[in-house]
Amino acid sequence: MTVPATPMSSTVSTSRGILSSPRLDAYETPDAGVSGPFSHQFEAAFNDGDETELLSVSWNQDYGCFAAGTSRGFRIYNCDPFKETFRRDLKSGGFGIVEMLFRCNILALVGAAANTQYPPNKVMIWDDHQSRCIGEFSFRSEVRAVKLRRDRIIVVLEHKIYVYNFLDLKLLHQIETLANPRGLCCVSHQSNTSVLACPGLRRGELRIEHFGLNVTKIINAHDSHIACFTLTNDGLLLATASTKGTLLRIFNTMDGSRLQEVRRGVDKAEIYSIALSPNVQWLAVSSDKGTIHIFSLRVRVGNSTIGPTAVQGQPLVYQNSSAYLDALVSPNAGANPGSSLSFMKGVLPKYFSSEWSFAQFHLPEDTQFTVAFGSLNTVMIVGMDGSFYRCTFDPTIGGEMSQQEYVRFLKNDSRTR
């Protein structure tokens, strides 16, 4: 069943029925929703010999799986051990965005430009157990990204971000941003914090929304435009890079203070991804230079050090502890190398006091790679050429990482970037 919507209102649907959201006044207001199963179900409609193009890759929230959007549909892969979990193909075209919700049966799908049935301005919430669409959002412009929490759906357009309640698909927040063609946005994934990071309205600016505290923080992270950023699972720390791609910075999202700065290199680079280890002891970055860099961090986050506290019957309260964070040095981690002239900090240019990467892994320069941390001292890398790497590094001496596994999970000769 299709339900029409007026130009200034939004109607969405779930398997429980039609729900109308409050009247909206934004120029990118969703137009309509559709209930019921897909009119065209996913099918195994291709032969294995047919060429399949890899359009996107995205990790799930705990980095135990990743989703691959292809020109034929999508595939889900488990990382340890590495294997294809399942795939869904259809005749009408592929998906440019496939977002998982941990390991459950719910996914967010956005069609690729060549998809004749599901255009790139629609978000479908797909229940793979029921093999049906349980919710749909339509917009007047192309969807750049979708992020999922257990309680929220976040849709990113080029100039606006919409935050919906997962239970009833009602619109909760609208956030205006600077032009954001890459769909940059991050959310926390712990149930007791609700944090969103996105570009601000000025160059080099990041906006942090602490929804549970009704607090907005603006961080002037870089002089250049923002290229990439990520949050810790609790949303209390933020790692950033600019379009210059030489420096990476760590911020406290509560007070906006800068906690650490490390240097990827001297030459300009396009940053593809940033990852923080679960214990916030390590940072990894991938770029068009073809080297995965690992940095040792001087900040730690744990249940006993920093985090939200709540008293029964009272609202959630965070500890404002940037100074406390900065003082927490990991005793087991190696230190990032620096210049032999770093003792002249404040006299020589800033370059000479930089912290450089602790460990490295070299890859082809002509492929876009996305990085994530696996088990202890393990890094996983997925390439847009259909490759998967698992590497380890020595947490004491660093240096060149050791390759433990390589899988070519999809042949993609075009090497989409």
N, C-alpha and C positions, 0 to 999 in steps of 0.2 A: 504494500500500500504506500502510495506517495502522498505526502501532505504539502500543499502549497504554503508559502510564507510571504507575507508582505515585505516590501523592500527594506523596511527598518526594523524587522523582527526576525527572530530565529526560531525555527521549530526543529527539534531533534527527536530521535526515537530510540527506544530500547526494546528488548524482547518483552518488556512488561507493558508497553503501550507508548502513546505519544505524549511527550512532555514539552511544553512551551517555555522558553526562557524569557526573562524580562525584556521589555522594549529597549533596543540599543540605538545609539546615535552615532556609531562609528561608520566611516566610509567603507571599511572592510568587513562589515557585519555579515555573518553567515546567512545564506539565503534560504536553505531548506534542508530537510532531513528525510530519510527514507527508512521505513521499517520493513521487516520481513526478510526472507533469505535473498541472496543474490539471484537476479534473473538468469545469470550465467554462472554456473558453479565452476570451481577449479577442476581442470581435467588434465590427465596425462596425455596431452595433445601433440606431443612431438616425439620424434625418434631420437635416440641417444646421439646419433650422428649429426643432428642439426646443430648449427653454430649457436652458442649462447654467449651473450655479452654480459659481463659483470657491470652493473650500474652503481651499486653502493654496497658498503659493508658497515655494520654497526654492532657494537658489543651489547650484550644485555647488562643489567645493572650490577651483577656480581662478577662479570667478565668470565663466567664459566661457559658461555655460548656466544656465538655471533650469528647475525642474520645477513644473508646476501640477497640483495635485490638484483634480479636479472632481467634480461629482455624477454624472458618467457614466464616469469613469475617470481618465486622466491624460494630460498633454501635455508635451513637452519642447521648449524654445525655445533657439535659439542667439542670443547677444547681439550679435555683431559679425561679419557683418551680421545684423540681426535677422530671424529667420525661424522658423517652426515646423518642427522637425526631424521629429517623428513624434507620433502620438497612439494611445492604446489605449482603447477603450470597451468596456463590458460591460453586460449587462442587469440585473445584480443590484444595482448601485449604484456609488458612487464611492469615492475614497480621500482620507482626511483627512491622510495623511502620505505623501509621495513623496520619497525621499532618493536622490540620484544618487551614484555613485562616479566622480568626475572625468568622463570622457566614455566610459566603457566600457559594456558591455551589462548590467551588474549594477545593480539597483535594490532598495531596501527599500520595501515597500508596507504600509500599515496602512489597513484599511477604514474608511470613515466610518460614523457611527451608523446611517444608513439602508441600509447595504450588507447585504443578506440572506445573502450567501454568505461574505463575509470580514469578520468583526466587528472592532471597534476594540481588542480585547484580543489580537490575533494580529499577528505580524510575518512577512511573507513575503519571502524573498530570491528575486527574480525575475530569470531570465536571459532577456533579450529576444531573443537570437540563437536560443536553443533554444525560446523561447515556452513556458517551463515554470518551475515553482517548484522551486528546488534546495535549499531549506531553509525551515523554519517554526518559529517560537517561539510558544507559547501561554502566557498569563498569566491570573491570577485577577482582574486589574483592567485598566483601560484603559491602553493605551500612550500616553504623552504626547509622546515624540519618539524618533527613531532617528538615530544618527550613524554614518558609515562612514569607516574608514580602509582602506588596502590590506591591512592585517593584522588589523583589529579590527572588530567590530560592537558598537555600544553601544546598549542599549535603556534608555530612561528611563521609569520609572513615577512616580507621584506622590510616593512616599516612598523609592524605591530605584532604583539604577542597576546594570545588569548589563553586564559587559564580556566578550565572547566572542572566541575566536580565529577568524579568518575561514576558515582552511584546513580545520579539522575541526569548527567550531562548538562547541568545548568552552568551558565557563564558566571564566573566569580570575579575575575579581574581582567582588565585590558591595560596593556603597557605599550607606550609608544617608544620607538627606538630610532636611532640613526639608521640609514640604509644598511641592511643586513642581508645581502644576497646569499651568503653562505649559511644562513639560518643558525647563527651562533647562539646557543642557550644551554645552560646547565641547571640541573635541579639536584637537591639532596635526596637521599633514598632511605634514611632512617625514619622510622615512624614517629619519633618524638621531636623531629625538627622538620620545618617546611621552609626551605630556602631556595630561591631562584636567582641566578646570575644571568645578565644579558647586557648587550651594549647600551650605553646611555644615549644622550642626545647630542653629545659633543665628541670630537675625535679623541681617541685614547681613553675614553671614559667608560666605566662599567657600573651598572646599577645592580645593587643587591637588595632583594626583597626577603625580609624575614617575616613571612606571613603569620607565623604563630605569635609574634610579638608586635605585629603591625608596625614594623620599623623598616624604613628605606634608607640605604646607605649608598652614597655615590663615591666611587674610588677613581681617582685620576691615575690610571695605571701606567700609561705610556704617552709619549709625545706624538707618536704615529698612531694610525688606526689600529684597532684591535684585530689580530689575526686568529687567535685561538685561546681558549681558557678552559679550565676544569675546576670542579669543586671536590672536596673530600666528601665521603658519604654522609657526614653530619652537616655539611655545608658551612663549617666554621673556618675553613682555609680555602684560599683561591690561588691557583697558579695561572699566570698569564704570559702571553707573548704578543708582540706587535707585528705589523707587516714588514718591519725591518728585519726581524727574525734573529737578532744577535743576542739579546738578553731575555731571560725568563725571570719573573718575579713572583714571590709568594706573599700573600696578604692575609691579614686577619679580617674576616668579613664583618665582625662586630663593630670594630672601631676604624677600619680602613687602614691600619698601620701596615707598613711594609716590613716583613720579617726577614727576608733573604733575597738576594739577587745572584744569579749565576749566568755564565756566558756560554752560549752554544758555539760561537765563532766570531770572526771579524767581518766576513763577507755577508751581504744581504742574503736571506734565505726565506723561502715560503714554508711556514710551519704547518704541517699537516695534522699533528695530534700531540696532545700532552696527557700524560697519565701520572697519577700519584699512587704509590703503593698503599695497601690497606693500613699499614702502621705509620704512614706518612714519614717514612725514613728515606724513601727514594723518590726521585722524579725522573720520568722518561720523556723524551721528545723525539719526534720524527720530522724530517723536512725534505725538501727537494734536493738536498746535498747528498742524500743516500746513506747517511750515517745515523744510527740510533744512538743517542747520548743518554747516559744514566748519571744523575747527580745525587750526591749525598745531601740530605736536608738536615738542618740543625733544629728542626721543630718536631715535636711529637704530639700526637693526640691519642688519648686512651680514656677508658671509663674512669680511671683514677686521677686523670690530670686535667682534662678540660671537657666540658660538655654541658648539656642542658640539665637543669635540676627542677624538679617539680614537687610541690607539697600538695597533698590531697586537698582538693577543693580550691586550690589557688592556681593561677595561670603559670604557664611554663616560663622559666627565667634562665637566661644564659649568664655564665660567668664571663665578665669582660676581662680578658687575661692575656693581652698581647705581650706584656712584659714577662708574664709567667711562661708563655709559649716560647719566647725568644731565649729564655734561660734553660730550656729543656734540651740538652744535648745528648744525642744517642751515643752511649759509650762503646757500642759494638761496631759502629759504622766507620768506614774509612773516610778520610777528609778529601774534599775536592782539591786537586792540585791548583796552585796559583803561581804567579810570576815570582822569580827570584828577587825581583825588585819591589815586592809587595810591602816591604817594610817602609818604603817611601810613600805610602799612601797619603794623599793630600798634597803631595809635591809634584809627582808625576801624573800624567793623564790617568783617568779612571781605568782604562784598559789594563794597566799594570797591577792593579789591585783586584782584578777579577778572579772569581772562582770558576775553574774549567771543569769539564765533565770527568767523572770518576771512572766510568767504563763505557765502551763503545762496541758497536757491531755495524759492519759495513754491508750495504745492499746496493742494488742497481740504482743509478740516479734518475732513470727515466720512468720510474714507477712510484705511484703514491702508496705509502704504507701507513697503517694505523697501529698504534702500540698500546699494550696493556700489560699489567703485572699478573702473573699467575701465582703458583705456590712460592715458597720462600726462595728469594734470589733468582726467580725465573721471570723472563719477559716473553710475551707472545706478540707476534707481529703478523698482521694480515695485509696482503698487497692487492692492489686493484688489477694485478696480472693473474689473480687466482692462486696466489701462493700463501702458505702458512709456515711460519718459523717459530720454533721454541728454542730459546737461548738461556744460558745461565751466566752469572757473573760472580766473581769472588768478592764477598763483602768486605774483605780486609785489604786486598791489594789492588782490586779493580783491573783496569787494562782491557784488553780485547776479550769480548764475551765468547763463550763456547757454544757452537750450534749443537743442539741435542736432537732436533727433529725438523724435517722439511717435508711438506706435502703440497702437491699441486692439485688443489681441490676443484679447480675449474680452469679450463683452457680459454684464455681471453686474449687473443692476439692483438686486439685494438689497444690494450693497456690504457683504459680510461683513466683520466687524471682528475 
